[in-house]
Amino acid sequence: MKVVVDVPDSAKNRQWMRQFKGRWKARLKQLELWLVSYPIEVE
């Protein structure tokens, strides 16, 4: 499954993503979940 979350890069959003990852990792009984982020420039 792939989930896309498009939010500004901020300390608050990064913390939320860490918590989100932890909840879903436990709920799905996974050894690891990958989170990938990259900058996007809109011109």
mmCIF file of the N, C-alpha and C atoms, coordinates in Angstrom:
data_MODEL
# 
_entry.id   MODEL 
# 
loop_
_atom_site.group_PDB 
_atom_site.id 
_atom_site.type_symbol 
_atom_site.label_atom_id 
_atom_site.label_alt_id 
_atom_site.label_comp_id 
_atom_site.label_asym_id 
_atom_site.label_entity_id 
_atom_site.label_seq_id 
_atom_site.pdbx_PDB_ins_code 
_atom_site.Cartn_x 
_atom_site.Cartn_y 
_atom_site.Cartn_z 
_atom_site.occupancy 
_atom_site.B_iso_or_equiv 
_atom_site.pdbx_formal_charge 
_atom_site.auth_seq_id 
_atom_site.auth_comp_id 
_atom_site.auth_asym_id 
_atom_site.auth_atom_id 
_atom_site.pdbx_PDB_model_num 
ATOM 1   N N  . MET A 1 1  ? 0.851  -1.157 0.000   1.00 0.00 ? 1  MET A N  1 
ATOM 2   C CA . MET A 1 1  ? 0.000  0.000  0.000   1.00 0.00 ? 1  MET A CA 1 
ATOM 3   C C  . MET A 1 1  ? 0.904  1.229  0.000   1.00 0.00 ? 1  MET A C  1 
ATOM 4   N N  . LYS A 1 2  ? 0.429  2.260  -0.631  1.00 0.00 ? 2  LYS A N  1 
ATOM 5   C CA . LYS A 1 2  ? 1.152  3.523  -0.668  1.00 0.00 ? 2  LYS A CA 1 
ATOM 6   C C  . LYS A 1 2  ? 0.209  4.622  -0.193  1.00 0.00 ? 2  LYS A C  1 
ATOM 7   N N  . VAL A 1 3  ? 0.667  5.407  0.763   1.00 0.00 ? 3  VAL A N  1 
ATOM 8   C CA . VAL A 1 3  ? -0.100 6.541  1.275   1.00 0.00 ? 3  VAL A CA 1 
ATOM 9   C C  . VAL A 1 3  ? 0.711  7.793  1.001   1.00 0.00 ? 3  VAL A C  1 
ATOM 10  N N  . VAL A 1 4  ? 0.083  8.793  0.412   1.00 0.00 ? 4  VAL A N  1 
ATOM 11  C CA . VAL A 1 4  ? 0.763  10.053 0.109   1.00 0.00 ? 4  VAL A CA 1 
ATOM 12  C C  . VAL A 1 4  ? 0.202  11.132 1.028   1.00 0.00 ? 4  VAL A C  1 
ATOM 13  N N  . VAL A 1 5  ? 1.101  11.825 1.720   1.00 0.00 ? 5  VAL A N  1 
ATOM 14  C CA . VAL A 1 5  ? 0.715  12.931 2.590   1.00 0.00 ? 5  VAL A CA 1 
ATOM 15  C C  . VAL A 1 5  ? 1.496  14.149 2.122   1.00 0.00 ? 5  VAL A C  1 
ATOM 16  N N  . ASP A 1 6  ? 0.792  15.175 1.696   1.00 0.00 ? 6  ASP A N  1 
ATOM 17  C CA . ASP A 1 6  ? 1.421  16.385 1.164   1.00 0.00 ? 6  ASP A CA 1 
ATOM 18  C C  . ASP A 1 6  ? 1.224  17.512 2.170   1.00 0.00 ? 6  ASP A C  1 
ATOM 19  N N  . VAL A 1 7  ? 2.268  17.793 2.949   1.00 0.00 ? 7  VAL A N  1 
ATOM 20  C CA . VAL A 1 7  ? 2.196  18.836 3.979   1.00 0.00 ? 7  VAL A CA 1 
ATOM 21  C C  . VAL A 1 7  ? 3.493  19.638 3.972   1.00 0.00 ? 7  VAL A C  1 
ATOM 22  N N  . PRO A 1 8  ? 3.464  20.856 4.488   1.00 0.00 ? 8  PRO A N  1 
ATOM 23  C CA . PRO A 1 8  ? 4.687  21.638 4.605   1.00 0.00 ? 8  PRO A CA 1 
ATOM 24  C C  . PRO A 1 8  ? 5.686  20.950 5.549   1.00 0.00 ? 8  PRO A C  1 
ATOM 25  N N  . ASP A 1 9  ? 6.957  21.146 5.288   1.00 0.00 ? 9  ASP A N  1 
ATOM 26  C CA . ASP A 1 9  ? 8.006  20.595 6.147   1.00 0.00 ? 9  ASP A CA 1 
ATOM 27  C C  . ASP A 1 9  ? 8.115  21.467 7.395   1.00 0.00 ? 9  ASP A C  1 
ATOM 28  N N  . SER A 1 10 ? 7.694  20.909 8.519   1.00 0.00 ? 10 SER A N  1 
ATOM 29  C CA . SER A 1 10 ? 7.785  21.630 9.789   1.00 0.00 ? 10 SER A CA 1 
ATOM 30  C C  . SER A 1 10 ? 8.063  20.612 10.890  1.00 0.00 ? 10 SER A C  1 
ATOM 31  N N  . ALA A 1 11 ? 8.553  21.098 12.010  1.00 0.00 ? 11 ALA A N  1 
ATOM 32  C CA . ALA A 1 11 ? 8.824  20.209 13.147  1.00 0.00 ? 11 ALA A CA 1 
ATOM 33  C C  . ALA A 1 11 ? 7.534  19.533 13.616  1.00 0.00 ? 11 ALA A C  1 
ATOM 34  N N  . LYS A 1 12 ? 6.436  20.275 13.619  1.00 0.00 ? 12 LYS A N  1 
ATOM 35  C CA . LYS A 1 12 ? 5.145  19.727 14.051  1.00 0.00 ? 12 LYS A CA 1 
ATOM 36  C C  . LYS A 1 12 ? 4.695  18.592 13.129  1.00 0.00 ? 12 LYS A C  1 
ATOM 37  N N  . ASN A 1 13 ? 4.827  18.778 11.813  1.00 0.00 ? 13 ASN A N  1 
ATOM 38  C CA . ASN A 1 13 ? 4.424  17.738 10.866  1.00 0.00 ? 13 ASN A CA 1 
ATOM 39  C C  . ASN A 1 13 ? 5.337  16.524 10.933  1.00 0.00 ? 13 ASN A C  1 
ATOM 40  N N  . ARG A 1 14 ? 6.622  16.739 11.125  1.00 0.00 ? 14 ARG A N  1 
ATOM 41  C CA . ARG A 1 14 ? 7.557  15.602 11.262  1.00 0.00 ? 14 ARG A CA 1 
ATOM 42  C C  . ARG A 1 14 ? 7.236  14.776 12.505  1.00 0.00 ? 14 ARG A C  1 
ATOM 43  N N  . GLN A 1 15 ? 6.911  15.447 13.605  1.00 0.00 ? 15 GLN A N  1 
ATOM 44  C CA . GLN A 1 15 ? 6.547  14.736 14.831  1.00 0.00 ? 15 GLN A CA 1 
ATOM 45  C C  . GLN A 1 15 ? 5.273  13.929 14.617  1.00 0.00 ? 15 GLN A C  1 
ATOM 46  N N  . TRP A 1 16 ? 4.285  14.526 13.947  1.00 0.00 ? 16 TRP A N  1 
ATOM 47  C CA . TRP A 1 16 ? 3.037  13.822 13.663  1.00 0.00 ? 16 TRP A CA 1 
ATOM 48  C C  . TRP A 1 16 ? 3.300  12.569 12.837  1.00 0.00 ? 16 TRP A C  1 
ATOM 49  N N  . MET A 1 17 ? 4.171  12.671 11.836  1.00 0.00 ? 17 MET A N  1 
ATOM 50  C CA . MET A 1 17 ? 4.483  11.522 10.982  1.00 0.00 ? 17 MET A CA 1 
ATOM 51  C C  . MET A 1 17 ? 5.171  10.415 11.769  1.00 0.00 ? 17 MET A C  1 
ATOM 52  N N  . ARG A 1 18 ? 6.055  10.786 12.701  1.00 0.00 ? 18 ARG A N  1 
ATOM 53  C CA . ARG A 1 18 ? 6.704  9.761  13.539  1.00 0.00 ? 18 ARG A CA 1 
ATOM 54  C C  . ARG A 1 18 ? 5.660  9.023  14.380  1.00 0.00 ? 18 ARG A C  1 
ATOM 55  N N  . GLN A 1 19 ? 4.694  9.759  14.935  1.00 0.00 ? 19 GLN A N  1 
ATOM 56  C CA . GLN A 1 19 ? 3.648  9.127  15.730  1.00 0.00 ? 19 GLN A CA 1 
ATOM 57  C C  . GLN A 1 19 ? 2.738  8.267  14.853  1.00 0.00 ? 19 GLN A C  1 
ATOM 58  N N  . PHE A 1 20 ? 2.399  8.776  13.681  1.00 0.00 ? 20 PHE A N  1 
ATOM 59  C CA . PHE A 1 20 ? 1.582  8.040  12.722  1.00 0.00 ? 20 PHE A CA 1 
ATOM 60  C C  . PHE A 1 20 ? 2.252  6.713  12.363  1.00 0.00 ? 20 PHE A C  1 
ATOM 61  N N  . LYS A 1 21 ? 3.551  6.776  12.070  1.00 0.00 ? 21 LYS A N  1 
ATOM 62  C CA . LYS A 1 21 ? 4.307  5.574  11.722  1.00 0.00 ? 21 LYS A CA 1 
ATOM 63  C C  . LYS A 1 21 ? 4.267  4.557  12.872  1.00 0.00 ? 21 LYS A C  1 
ATOM 64  N N  . GLY A 1 22 ? 4.483  5.030  14.085  1.00 0.00 ? 22 GLY A N  1 
ATOM 65  C CA . GLY A 1 22 ? 4.477  4.133  15.239  1.00 0.00 ? 22 GLY A CA 1 
ATOM 66  C C  . GLY A 1 22 ? 3.138  3.436  15.437  1.00 0.00 ? 22 GLY A C  1 
ATOM 67  N N  . ARG A 1 23 ? 2.054  4.194  15.289  1.00 0.00 ? 23 ARG A N  1 
ATOM 68  C CA . ARG A 1 23 ? 0.714  3.604  15.448  1.00 0.00 ? 23 ARG A CA 1 
ATOM 69  C C  . ARG A 1 23 ? 0.457  2.533  14.401  1.00 0.00 ? 23 ARG A C  1 
ATOM 70  N N  . TRP A 1 24 ? 0.755  2.822  13.146  1.00 0.00 ? 24 TRP A N  1 
ATOM 71  C CA . TRP A 1 24 ? 0.470  1.871  12.072  1.00 0.00 ? 24 TRP A CA 1 
ATOM 72  C C  . TRP A 1 24 ? 1.430  0.692  12.089  1.00 0.00 ? 24 TRP A C  1 
ATOM 73  N N  . LYS A 1 25 ? 2.659  0.923  12.496  1.00 0.00 ? 25 LYS A N  1 
ATOM 74  C CA . LYS A 1 25 ? 3.614  -0.182 12.619  1.00 0.00 ? 25 LYS A CA 1 
ATOM 75  C C  . LYS A 1 25 ? 3.095  -1.200 13.640  1.00 0.00 ? 25 LYS A C  1 
ATOM 76  N N  . ALA A 1 26 ? 2.597  -0.721 14.760  1.00 0.00 ? 26 ALA A N  1 
ATOM 77  C CA . ALA A 1 26 ? 2.050  -1.612 15.795  1.00 0.00 ? 26 ALA A CA 1 
ATOM 78  C C  . ALA A 1 26 ? 0.744  -2.251 15.326  1.00 0.00 ? 26 ALA A C  1 
ATOM 79  N N  . ARG A 1 27 ? -0.153 -1.450 14.761  1.00 0.00 ? 27 ARG A N  1 
ATOM 80  C CA . ARG A 1 27 ? -1.459 -1.965 14.339  1.00 0.00 ? 27 ARG A CA 1 
ATOM 81  C C  . ARG A 1 27 ? -1.322 -3.054 13.280  1.00 0.00 ? 27 ARG A C  1 
ATOM 82  N N  . LEU A 1 28 ? -0.383 -2.873 12.356  1.00 0.00 ? 28 LEU A N  1 
ATOM 83  C CA . LEU A 1 28 ? -0.200 -3.837 11.270  1.00 0.00 ? 28 LEU A CA 1 
ATOM 84  C C  . LEU A 1 28 ? 0.803  -4.938 11.614  1.00 0.00 ? 28 LEU A C  1 
ATOM 85  N N  . LYS A 1 29 ? 1.381  -4.872 12.825  1.00 0.00 ? 29 LYS A N  1 
ATOM 86  C CA . LYS A 1 29 ? 2.344  -5.866 13.310  1.00 0.00 ? 29 LYS A CA 1 
ATOM 87  C C  . LYS A 1 29 ? 3.509  -6.021 12.331  1.00 0.00 ? 29 LYS A C  1 
ATOM 88  N N  . GLN A 1 30 ? 4.085  -4.875 11.957  1.00 0.00 ? 30 GLN A N  1 
ATOM 89  C CA . GLN A 1 30 ? 5.194  -4.853 11.010  1.00 0.00 ? 30 GLN A CA 1 
ATOM 90  C C  . GLN A 1 30 ? 6.515  -4.653 11.747  1.00 0.00 ? 30 GLN A C  1 
ATOM 91  N N  . LEU A 1 31 ? 7.583  -5.213 11.189  1.00 0.00 ? 31 LEU A N  1 
ATOM 92  C CA . LEU A 1 31 ? 8.909  -4.968 11.741  1.00 0.00 ? 31 LEU A CA 1 
ATOM 93  C C  . LEU A 1 31 ? 9.345  -3.538 11.456  1.00 0.00 ? 31 LEU A C  1 
ATOM 94  N N  . GLU A 1 32 ? 8.948  -3.022 10.292  1.00 0.00 ? 32 GLU A N  1 
ATOM 95  C CA . GLU A 1 32 ? 9.324  -1.667 9.903   1.00 0.00 ? 32 GLU A CA 1 
ATOM 96  C C  . GLU A 1 32 ? 8.345  -1.137 8.870   1.00 0.00 ? 32 GLU A C  1 
ATOM 97  N N  . LEU A 1 33 ? 8.160  0.162  8.862   1.00 0.00 ? 33 LEU A N  1 
ATOM 98  C CA . LEU A 1 33 ? 7.435  0.880  7.815   1.00 0.00 ? 33 LEU A CA 1 
ATOM 99  C C  . LEU A 1 33 ? 8.385  1.953  7.295   1.00 0.00 ? 33 LEU A C  1 
ATOM 100 N N  . TRP A 1 34 ? 8.349  2.193  6.023   1.00 0.00 ? 34 TRP A N  1 
ATOM 101 C CA . TRP A 1 34 ? 9.222  3.209  5.438   1.00 0.00 ? 34 TRP A CA 1 
ATOM 102 C C  . TRP A 1 34 ? 8.460  4.502  5.241   1.00 0.00 ? 34 TRP A C  1 
ATOM 103 N N  . LEU A 1 35 ? 9.084  5.586  5.656   1.00 0.00 ? 35 LEU A N  1 
ATOM 104 C CA . LEU A 1 35 ? 8.588  6.922  5.363   1.00 0.00 ? 35 LEU A CA 1 
ATOM 105 C C  . LEU A 1 35 ? 9.635  7.603  4.487   1.00 0.00 ? 35 LEU A C  1 
ATOM 106 N N  . VAL A 1 36 ? 9.213  8.172  3.407   1.00 0.00 ? 36 VAL A N  1 
ATOM 107 C CA . VAL A 1 36 ? 10.122 8.835  2.481   1.00 0.00 ? 36 VAL A CA 1 
ATOM 108 C C  . VAL A 1 36 ? 9.633  10.266 2.293   1.00 0.00 ? 36 VAL A C  1 
ATOM 109 N N  . SER A 1 37 ? 10.556 11.216 2.339   1.00 0.00 ? 37 SER A N  1 
ATOM 110 C CA . SER A 1 37 ? 10.171 12.604 2.094   1.00 0.00 ? 37 SER A CA 1 
ATOM 111 C C  . SER A 1 37 ? 11.159 13.233 1.121   1.00 0.00 ? 37 SER A C  1 
ATOM 112 N N  . TYR A 1 38 ? 10.648 14.179 0.367   1.00 0.00 ? 38 TYR A N  1 
ATOM 113 C CA . TYR A 1 38 ? 11.507 14.903 -0.559  1.00 0.00 ? 38 TYR A CA 1 
ATOM 114 C C  . TYR A 1 38 ? 10.887 16.253 -0.862  1.00 0.00 ? 38 TYR A C  1 
ATOM 115 N N  . PRO A 1 39 ? 11.727 17.235 -1.152  1.00 0.00 ? 39 PRO A N  1 
ATOM 116 C CA . PRO A 1 39 ? 11.211 18.576 -1.447  1.00 0.00 ? 39 PRO A CA 1 
ATOM 117 C C  . PRO A 1 39 ? 10.585 18.637 -2.828  1.00 0.00 ? 39 PRO A C  1 
ATOM 118 N N  . ILE A 1 40 ? 9.575  19.455 -2.965  1.00 0.00 ? 40 ILE A N  1 
ATOM 119 C CA . ILE A 1 40 ? 8.922  19.684 -4.247  1.00 0.00 ? 40 ILE A CA 1 
ATOM 120 C C  . ILE A 1 40 ? 8.911  21.192 -4.483  1.00 0.00 ? 40 ILE A C  1 
ATOM 121 N N  . GLU A 1 41 ? 9.341  21.596 -5.641  1.00 0.00 ? 41 GLU A N  1 
ATOM 122 C CA . GLU A 1 41 ? 9.300  23.005 -6.011  1.00 0.00 ? 41 GLU A CA 1 
ATOM 123 C C  . GLU A 1 41 ? 8.208  23.216 -7.032  1.00 0.00 ? 41 GLU A C  1 
ATOM 124 N N  . VAL A 1 42 ? 7.324  24.156 -6.765  1.00 0.00 ? 42 VAL A N  1 
ATOM 125 C CA . VAL A 1 42 ? 6.250  24.478 -7.688  1.00 0.00 ? 42 VAL A CA 1 
ATOM 126 C C  . VAL A 1 42 ? 6.571  25.843 -8.294  1.00 0.00 ? 42 VAL A C  1 
ATOM 127 N N  . GLU A 1 43 ? 6.623  25.882 -9.585  1.00 0.00 ? 43 GLU A N  1 
ATOM 128 C CA . GLU A 1 43 ? 6.938  27.151 -10.261 1.00 0.00 ? 43 GLU A CA 1 
ATOM 129 C C  . GLU A 1 43 ? 5.738  27.697 -10.977 1.00 0.00 ? 43 GLU A C  1 
# 
